[in-house]
Amino acid sequence: MNRLSKKFVVAALATVVCAGVSAHARDKKPKHKKNEDLSANPLAGVKSQQPDKILFDKAMVAMKKGRYDVARLTLQTLLNTYPDSEYRMRAKLAVGDTWFKEGGTAGLTQAEAEYEDFITFFPQAPEAAEAKMKVGDIYYQQMEKPDRDYTNAENAEREYREMINMFPDSPLLPRAKQKLRDVQEVLAEREARIGEYYLSRDNYSAAIARLETVVDTYPLYSHSDLALLGIGDAYAGEAKAVQLAPGLPGAVRERLSALYNDRAAAAYGKVITRYPMAQHVEDARDRLIGMNRPIPEPTQAAIAESDAEERSRQPLRFTDRTLGIIKRGPSVVEAVHVGEPSLQDPKRVTAPEITKENIAMYNEAVGATTPAAAPRPTGLNEPPRSDRPSEAPVQMMAPAGGTGVGVSIVSAPNNAPANPNDPNSQLKAVGPTNTTLPAAEKPTEAPDQINDIKPGEALTSATTAAKPKKGPKADLGDESSSKKKKKKGLGKLNPF
């Protein structure tokens, strides 16, 4: 019995195992032949056995495997054999993709030409937006760091702007805007570095021009607060230079310095009102406090906008800095991911324009401090006024032949006899009677020089006698002298 029971148990277990295996075999999906991955093919989900579709799929598979020349040959066969195929636009666009993926200077140049041809032949097709987007990507891949050549960055900015303006309803619009923000981050970084260099060299006009270009053209730049601080520091430097400038009148110096300080305070205030959540807001507050200027308060909308911009940025990590040194292109980690990028052509501010503004400010300061015209004095019959001096009294002129006081003195002629009945005739004239001027005296002649020798006259004893004789020599024996004669013989032993 025991053996029979064991046999029944084994049979039952075998039956259960077989049933489980058969059930697992039914649940398991049948194994199909491995197919090629067509994820790169935008038409991979289209099931069709048409020959043009088969050619297109083969080209996509070859391009995915890196066989770009085979892919281009297959696509050209499709375009030449089936000119009316519904896949001709995708095939034309894919020819440019093969050149784009192949890379290199020649490959990217050929890819740009293919994309531009596609936009020319199919301007209304949805794929035209994709072609324009890829033209911008060509320049995006060739961008250099901010301190290198910026031609590719400018070209990428132009292409992305044209794509956004030409195809506002394209599904690729968000990606194009983000690429444009990245490119503008690189261009703004370049301008900001140049402005900081000029500021370090005290070239304030050039620094203001560069930094104002950054602030006005690229408001989404990650370091716009630093750019505004640089503008304020440049104007503050101008004010300090005016204070130290020699030869300026005091009133002009104070007025011009006040104008520069006003502009510096405006730049510091904009940091607080436009970027209240930025990193260097406290620096702007400290500068305003140091200038004794009021600190503006930002609005709630400005706070929300600045907070969204700062949150959208990725922090710059150590690995990003290291890779930025190694890799060829720029780092756009700190680029903002919200906000509308600038779609207008950048308005550059030049140093000559800033210089003209400085000249206008100087003229304004001089005009404000020019003294007013001298007030007109009051007239003879006008009451005196506090703002005008009174007119000097008119001097009364004596009439001709009189004394000027209404009395005339009558005197007798010099040779007329005195009249005893006229009291005025007894008066004598005051002053000398002889009015004849003495003759002019002749100047005295200079004495003859006794030491002159006439030409041709020989030198005589008389002339030699005029020479001073030498006096007798003084006897210096009694005087003390540091120079004494050397003693000879036994005199050397005498100390005295």
C-alpha positions as CSV (number, residue, x, y, z in Angstrom):
1,M,0.0,0.0,0.0
2,N,2.8,2.3,0.8
3,R,4.4,1.9,-2.5
4,L,1.1,2.4,-4.3
5,S,0.4,5.6,-2.4
6,K,3.8,6.9,-3.2
7,K,3.3,6.3,-6.9
8,F,-0.1,8.1,-6.8
9,V,1.6,11.1,-5.1
10,V,4.4,11.3,-7.6
11,A,1.9,11.1,-10.5
12,A,-0.2,13.8,-9.0
13,L,2.8,16.1,-8.6
14,A,3.9,15.4,-12.2
15,T,0.4,16.3,-13.4
16,V,0.5,19.6,-11.5
17,V,4.0,20.5,-12.7
18,C,3.0,19.8,-16.3
19,A,-0.1,21.9,-16.0
20,G,1.9,24.8,-14.6
21,V,4.4,24.6,-17.4
22,S,1.7,24.5,-20.0
23,A,0.0,27.5,-18.5
24,H,3.2,29.4,-18.3
25,A,3.9,28.6,-21.9
26,R,0.5,29.9,-22.9
27,D,1.0,33.1,-20.9
28,K,4.4,33.8,-22.3
29,K,4.5,36.0,-25.4
30,P,5.7,34.3,-28.4
31,K,9.3,35.1,-29.3
32,H,9.5,37.1,-32.5
33,K,12.5,37.8,-34.6
34,K,14.6,40.7,-33.4
35,N,13.7,43.8,-35.4
36,E,15.7,47.0,-35.8
37,D,15.0,49.9,-33.5
38,L,13.1,52.5,-35.4
39,S,12.7,55.0,-32.6
40,A,14.6,57.6,-34.6
41,N,12.2,57.3,-37.4
42,P,9.3,59.7,-37.1
43,L,7.2,57.4,-39.3
44,A,8.1,54.2,-37.6
45,G,4.5,53.7,-36.3
46,V,3.1,53.9,-39.8
47,K,2.5,50.3,-41.0
48,S,2.8,50.3,-44.8
49,Q,4.4,48.0,-47.3
50,Q,4.7,50.6,-50.0
51,P,8.1,50.6,-51.6
52,D,8.7,54.3,-50.8
53,K,8.0,53.6,-47.1
54,I,10.4,50.7,-47.2
55,L,13.1,52.8,-48.6
56,F,12.5,55.5,-46.0
57,D,12.7,52.9,-43.2
58,K,15.9,51.5,-44.5
59,A,17.5,55.0,-44.7
60,M,16.5,55.6,-41.0
61,V,18.0,52.3,-39.9
62,A,21.3,53.2,-41.8
63,M,21.4,56.6,-40.2
64,K,20.9,55.2,-36.8
65,K,23.8,52.8,-37.3
66,G,26.0,55.7,-38.4
67,R,26.1,54.8,-42.1
68,Y,25.3,58.3,-43.3
69,D,26.4,57.8,-46.8
70,V,24.2,54.8,-47.3
71,A,21.3,56.6,-45.7
72,R,21.8,59.6,-48.1
73,L,22.0,57.3,-51.1
74,T,18.7,55.5,-50.1
75,L,16.9,58.8,-49.5
76,Q,18.1,60.2,-52.9
77,T,16.8,57.0,-54.5
78,L,13.4,57.6,-52.9
79,L,13.2,61.2,-54.0
80,N,14.3,60.4,-57.6
81,T,12.1,57.3,-58.0
82,Y,9.0,58.5,-56.2
83,P,8.8,62.3,-56.7
84,D,5.1,62.3,-55.7
85,S,5.5,60.2,-52.6
86,E,3.9,61.3,-49.4
87,Y,7.3,60.8,-47.7
88,R,9.2,63.2,-49.9
89,M,9.2,66.1,-47.3
90,R,10.5,63.8,-44.6
91,A,13.1,62.3,-46.9
92,K,14.3,65.8,-47.9
93,L,14.6,66.8,-44.3
94,A,16.3,63.5,-43.5
95,V,19.1,64.3,-46.0
96,G,20.0,67.3,-44.0
97,D,19.8,65.2,-40.8
98,T,22.5,62.8,-42.2
99,W,24.8,65.7,-42.7
100,F,24.0,67.2,-39.3
101,K,24.7,63.9,-37.5
102,E,27.9,63.4,-39.4
103,G,29.2,66.7,-38.0
104,G,32.3,68.5,-38.9
105,T,32.7,71.9,-40.5
106,A,31.8,70.6,-44.0
107,G,29.0,68.4,-42.8
108,L,27.3,71.2,-40.8
109,T,27.7,73.6,-43.7
110,Q,26.0,71.1,-46.1
111,A,23.3,70.4,-43.5
112,E,22.5,74.2,-43.3
113,A,22.2,74.3,-47.1
114,E,19.8,71.3,-47.1
115,Y,17.6,72.9,-44.4
116,E,17.5,76.2,-46.1
117,D,16.4,74.5,-49.4
118,F,13.7,72.7,-47.5
119,I,12.3,75.9,-46.1
120,T,12.4,77.4,-49.6
121,F,10.5,74.5,-51.2
122,F,8.1,73.8,-48.3
123,P,7.6,77.1,-46.4
124,Q,4.1,76.2,-45.2
125,A,4.8,72.7,-44.1
126,P,5.0,71.8,-40.4
127,E,8.4,70.5,-41.0
128,A,9.7,73.9,-42.0
129,A,9.7,75.0,-38.3
130,E,11.8,71.9,-37.5
131,A,14.2,72.8,-40.3
132,K,14.6,76.4,-39.0
133,M,15.1,75.0,-35.6
134,K,17.9,72.8,-36.8
135,V,19.7,75.7,-38.5
136,G,19.8,77.4,-35.2
137,D,21.1,74.1,-33.6
138,I,24.0,74.1,-36.1
139,Y,25.3,77.4,-34.8
140,Y,24.4,76.4,-31.2
141,Q,26.8,73.4,-31.4
142,Q,29.6,75.6,-32.7
143,M,29.4,78.3,-30.0
144,E,32.5,79.2,-28.2
145,K,33.1,80.4,-24.6
146,P,32.1,84.0,-23.7
147,D,35.8,85.1,-24.0
148,R,36.2,83.6,-27.5
149,D,34.7,84.3,-30.9
150,Y,31.0,85.1,-30.6
151,T,30.0,84.9,-34.3
152,N,28.2,81.6,-33.9
153,A,26.4,82.8,-30.9
154,E,25.0,85.8,-32.7
155,N,24.0,83.6,-35.7
156,A,22.2,81.2,-33.4
157,E,20.4,84.0,-31.7
158,R,19.2,85.3,-35.1
159,E,18.0,81.9,-36.3
160,Y,16.1,81.2,-33.1
161,R,14.4,84.6,-33.2
162,E,13.4,84.1,-36.8
163,M,12.0,80.6,-35.9
164,I,9.9,82.0,-33.1
165,N,8.6,84.9,-35.2
166,M,7.9,82.8,-38.3
167,F,6.3,79.8,-36.6
168,P,4.5,81.1,-33.4
169,D,2.2,78.0,-33.4
170,S,4.9,75.4,-33.7
171,P,5.1,72.7,-30.9
172,L,8.9,73.3,-31.0
173,L,8.4,76.9,-29.7
174,P,9.2,76.2,-26.0
175,R,12.4,74.5,-27.0
176,A,13.4,77.3,-29.3
177,K,12.8,79.9,-26.5
178,Q,15.0,78.0,-24.1
179,K,17.7,77.7,-26.6
180,L,17.4,81.5,-27.2
181,R,17.7,82.1,-23.4
182,D,20.9,80.0,-23.3
183,V,22.4,81.9,-26.2
184,Q,21.6,85.2,-24.7
185,E,23.2,84.1,-21.5
186,V,26.4,83.6,-23.3
187,L,26.3,86.9,-25.2
188,A,25.4,88.8,-22.0
189,E,28.2,87.2,-20.1
190,R,30.6,88.4,-22.8
191,E,29.4,92.0,-22.6
192,A,29.5,91.9,-18.8
193,R,33.1,90.7,-18.7
194,I,34.2,93.4,-21.0
195,G,32.4,96.0,-18.9
196,E,34.0,94.8,-15.7
197,Y,37.4,95.0,-17.4
198,Y,36.9,98.6,-18.3
199,L,35.6,99.4,-14.8
200,S,38.7,98.0,-13.3
201,R,40.8,100.3,-15.5
202,D,38.7,103.4,-14.5
203,N,37.4,103.8,-18.1
204,Y,34.0,104.7,-16.9
205,S,32.4,105.7,-20.2
206,A,33.2,102.3,-21.8
207,A,32.2,100.4,-18.7
208,I,28.8,102.1,-18.6
209,A,28.2,101.5,-22.3
210,R,28.9,97.8,-22.0
211,L,26.9,97.2,-18.8
212,E,23.9,99.2,-20.0
213,T,23.8,97.1,-23.2
214,V,23.6,94.0,-20.9
215,V,20.8,95.4,-18.7
216,D,18.7,96.8,-21.6
217,T,19.1,93.9,-24.1
218,Y,19.3,90.8,-21.9
219,P,17.2,91.4,-18.8
220,L,17.1,87.6,-18.0
221,Y,20.9,87.5,-17.6
222,S,21.8,85.6,-14.4
223,H,24.1,88.4,-13.2
224,S,22.0,91.4,-14.1
225,D,22.2,92.6,-10.5
226,L,26.0,92.7,-10.8
227,A,25.8,94.6,-14.0
228,L,23.6,97.3,-12.4
229,L,26.0,97.5,-9.5
230,G,28.8,98.1,-11.9
231,I,26.9,100.9,-13.6
232,G,26.3,102.6,-10.2
233,D,30.0,102.2,-9.3
234,A,31.0,103.7,-12.6
235,Y,28.8,106.8,-12.0
236,A,30.1,107.0,-8.4
237,G,33.6,106.9,-9.8
238,E,32.8,109.8,-12.1
239,A,31.5,111.8,-9.2
240,K,34.7,111.2,-7.2
241,A,36.8,112.1,-10.3
242,V,34.9,115.4,-10.5
243,Q,35.6,116.2,-6.9
244,L,39.3,115.7,-7.4
245,A,39.5,117.5,-10.8
246,P,41.6,120.7,-10.6
247,G,40.5,124.0,-12.0
248,L,36.7,123.4,-11.7
249,P,34.7,126.1,-9.9
250,G,33.3,125.0,-6.7
251,A,29.6,125.4,-7.7
252,V,30.2,123.5,-11.0
253,R,32.0,120.7,-9.1
254,E,29.2,120.2,-6.6
255,R,26.4,120.4,-9.2
256,L,28.1,117.9,-11.5
257,S,29.0,115.5,-8.7
258,A,25.3,115.6,-7.6
259,L,24.2,114.6,-11.1
260,Y,26.5,111.6,-11.2
261,N,25.5,110.5,-7.7
262,D,21.8,110.7,-8.8
263,R,22.5,108.3,-11.6
264,A,24.5,106.0,-9.4
265,A,21.6,105.9,-6.9
266,A,19.2,105.1,-9.7
267,A,21.2,102.1,-10.8
268,Y,21.4,100.8,-7.2
269,G,17.7,101.3,-6.7
270,K,16.9,99.3,-9.9
271,V,18.7,96.3,-8.4
272,I,16.2,96.4,-5.5
273,T,13.1,97.1,-7.6
274,R,13.8,94.7,-10.5
275,Y,15.8,91.9,-9.0
276,P,14.7,91.9,-5.3
277,M,15.6,88.2,-4.9
278,A,19.0,88.3,-6.5
279,Q,22.2,87.5,-4.7
280,H,23.6,91.1,-4.5
281,V,20.6,93.1,-3.4
282,E,22.1,93.7,0.0
283,D,25.2,95.3,-1.6
284,A,22.9,97.7,-3.4
285,R,21.2,98.6,-0.1
286,D,24.5,99.2,1.6
287,R,25.6,101.5,-1.2
288,L,22.4,103.6,-0.9
289,I,22.8,103.8,2.9
290,G,26.4,105.0,2.4
291,M,25.1,107.7,0.0
292,N,22.3,108.8,2.4
293,R,19.7,108.0,-0.2
294,P,16.3,106.4,0.4
295,I,15.9,102.7,-0.2
296,P,13.1,101.9,-2.6
297,E,10.6,99.1,-1.9
298,P,9.9,96.4,-4.6
299,T,6.4,95.5,-5.6
300,Q,4.9,92.1,-5.0
301,A,4.8,91.4,-8.7
302,A,8.6,92.1,-9.0
303,I,9.3,89.9,-6.0
304,A,7.3,87.0,-7.5
305,E,9.0,87.5,-10.9
306,S,12.5,87.6,-9.5
307,D,11.8,84.6,-7.3
308,A,10.5,82.5,-10.2
309,E,13.6,83.4,-12.2
310,E,16.0,82.5,-9.4
311,R,14.3,79.2,-8.7
312,S,14.4,78.2,-12.4
313,R,18.2,78.5,-12.5
314,Q,20.4,75.4,-11.8
315,P,23.1,75.9,-9.2
316,L,26.7,75.9,-10.6
317,R,28.4,72.9,-9.1
318,F,32.0,71.9,-8.9
319,T,31.6,69.3,-11.7
320,D,30.1,72.0,-13.9
321,R,33.1,74.3,-13.4
322,T,35.4,71.4,-14.1
323,L,33.6,70.4,-17.3
324,G,33.5,74.0,-18.3
325,I,37.3,74.1,-18.4
326,I,37.5,70.8,-20.4
327,K,34.7,71.0,-22.9
328,R,34.8,73.3,-25.9
329,G,31.4,75.1,-25.7
330,P,30.1,77.5,-23.1
331,S,28.3,76.6,-19.9
332,V,24.7,77.6,-19.7
333,V,23.8,76.0,-16.4
334,E,22.8,79.3,-14.8
335,A,20.5,80.3,-17.7
336,V,17.0,81.1,-16.7
337,H,14.2,78.7,-17.7
338,V,11.2,81.1,-17.4
339,G,10.3,84.5,-18.8
340,E,10.2,85.7,-22.4
341,P,13.5,86.1,-24.1
342,S,14.3,89.3,-26.0
343,L,13.0,89.0,-29.6
344,Q,14.3,92.4,-30.7
345,D,17.6,93.3,-32.2
346,P,20.0,94.3,-29.4
347,K,20.4,98.0,-29.0
348,R,24.0,98.6,-28.3
349,V,25.1,101.6,-26.2
350,T,28.5,103.0,-27.3
351,A,31.1,104.9,-25.3
352,P,30.8,108.0,-27.6
353,E,27.1,108.3,-26.6
354,I,28.0,108.2,-22.9
355,T,30.7,110.8,-23.5
356,K,28.1,113.1,-25.1
357,E,25.8,112.6,-22.1
358,N,28.7,113.6,-19.8
359,I,29.2,116.8,-21.9
360,A,25.5,117.6,-21.6
361,M,25.6,117.1,-17.9
362,Y,28.6,119.4,-17.6
363,N,26.9,122.1,-19.6
364,E,23.8,121.6,-17.5
365,A,25.9,122.1,-14.3
366,V,27.6,125.2,-15.7
367,G,24.3,126.6,-16.8
368,A,22.8,126.0,-13.4
369,T,25.6,127.8,-11.6
370,T,26.0,130.8,-13.9
371,P,25.3,134.1,-12.0
372,A,22.3,136.1,-13.0
373,A,22.6,139.5,-14.7
374,A,23.5,142.5,-12.5
375,P,20.3,144.2,-11.3
376,R,19.6,147.7,-12.7
377,P,20.0,150.4,-10.1
378,T,17.0,152.5,-9.1
379,G,16.3,155.8,-10.8
380,L,16.5,159.2,-9.3
381,N,12.9,159.5,-8.2
382,E,12.3,155.8,-7.5
383,P,12.3,154.5,-3.9
384,P,15.2,152.2,-3.0
385,R,14.8,148.4,-3.3
386,S,16.5,145.6,-1.5
387,D,17.4,143.7,-4.8
388,R,18.9,146.8,-6.6
389,P,21.4,149.3,-5.3
390,S,20.5,153.0,-5.4
391,E,22.0,155.2,-8.1
392,A,24.9,157.4,-7.2
393,P,24.0,161.1,-6.8
394,V,24.5,163.3,-9.8
395,Q,27.5,165.6,-9.5
396,M,26.6,169.3,-10.2
397,M,28.9,170.9,-12.7
398,A,30.0,174.5,-12.3
399,P,28.9,176.8,-15.1
400,A,31.5,178.2,-17.4
401,G,33.4,181.0,-15.8
402,G,31.8,180.5,-12.4
403,T,32.4,178.8,-9.1
404,G,29.5,176.4,-9.2
405,V,27.9,177.8,-6.0
406,G,26.0,180.7,-7.6
407,V,28.6,183.4,-6.6
408,S,31.1,184.9,-9.0
409,I,34.3,186.5,-7.8
410,V,35.1,189.7,-9.7
411,S,38.8,190.8,-9.6
412,A,40.4,193.7,-11.1
413,P,42.9,193.2,-14.0
414,N,46.5,192.9,-13.0
415,N,47.5,196.2,-14.4
416,A,44.4,198.2,-13.5
417,P,44.7,200.7,-10.5
418,A,42.9,199.9,-7.3
419,N,39.5,201.5,-6.8
420,P,39.1,202.7,-3.2
421,N,35.3,202.4,-3.5
422,D,35.4,198.8,-4.5
423,P,36.3,196.5,-1.7
424,N,37.2,193.6,-4.1
425,S,39.8,195.8,-5.7
426,Q,41.9,195.8,-2.5
427,L,42.4,192.0,-2.7
428,K,45.6,190.7,-3.9
429,A,46.0,187.7,-6.2
430,V,47.1,184.6,-4.4
431,G,50.3,183.0,-5.8
432,P,53.4,184.1,-7.5
433,T,53.3,187.0,-9.9
434,N,56.0,185.6,-12.1
435,T,54.4,182.8,-14.1
436,T,57.3,182.5,-16.6
437,L,58.6,178.9,-16.7
438,P,62.3,178.5,-16.2
439,A,64.4,177.2,-19.1
440,A,65.1,173.5,-19.1
441,E,68.4,172.7,-17.5
442,K,71.1,170.9,-19.6
443,P,72.1,167.6,-18.2
444,T,75.6,167.5,-16.8
445,E,78.2,165.8,-18.9
446,A,79.7,162.6,-17.7
447,P,83.3,162.8,-16.5
448,D,86.1,161.6,-18.7
449,Q,87.3,158.1,-18.0
450,I,90.9,158.3,-17.0
451,N,91.6,154.7,-17.8
452,D,90.7,154.9,-21.4
453,I,93.6,154.4,-23.9
454,K,93.1,156.1,-27.2
455,P,93.8,154.1,-30.3
456,G,97.5,154.1,-31.3
457,E,98.7,155.4,-27.9
458,A,101.4,153.4,-26.2
459,L,101.2,152.2,-22.7
460,T,103.0,154.7,-20.5
461,S,104.1,154.9,-16.9
462,A,101.1,157.1,-16.2
463,T,98.7,154.4,-17.3
464,T,100.7,151.8,-15.4
465,A,100.7,153.9,-12.3
466,A,96.9,153.7,-12.3
467,K,97.2,150.0,-11.5
468,P,96.9,149.3,-7.8
469,K,100.2,148.4,-6.1
470,K,100.6,145.4,-4.0
471,G,100.8,146.1,-0.4
472,P,103.5,144.7,1.9
473,K,103.1,141.3,3.1
474,A,101.7,140.8,6.5
475,D,103.9,139.4,9.2
476,L,102.2,136.3,10.2
477,G,104.9,135.2,12.6
478,D,103.0,136.3,15.7
479,E,99.7,134.8,14.6
480,S,98.8,131.2,15.4
481,S,98.8,128.8,12.6
482,S,98.2,125.1,12.3
483,K,101.0,124.9,9.7
484,K,104.4,125.2,11.4
485,K,107.8,124.8,10.0
486,K,109.7,121.6,10.6
487,K,112.4,121.8,13.2
488,K,115.9,120.9,12.3
489,G,118.9,119.5,14.2
490,L,118.8,119.8,18.0
491,G,115.6,121.9,17.7
492,K,113.6,118.8,17.4
493,L,114.4,118.0,21.1
494,N,113.0,121.3,22.2
495,P,109.3,120.9,23.0
496,F,108.8,124.7,23.0
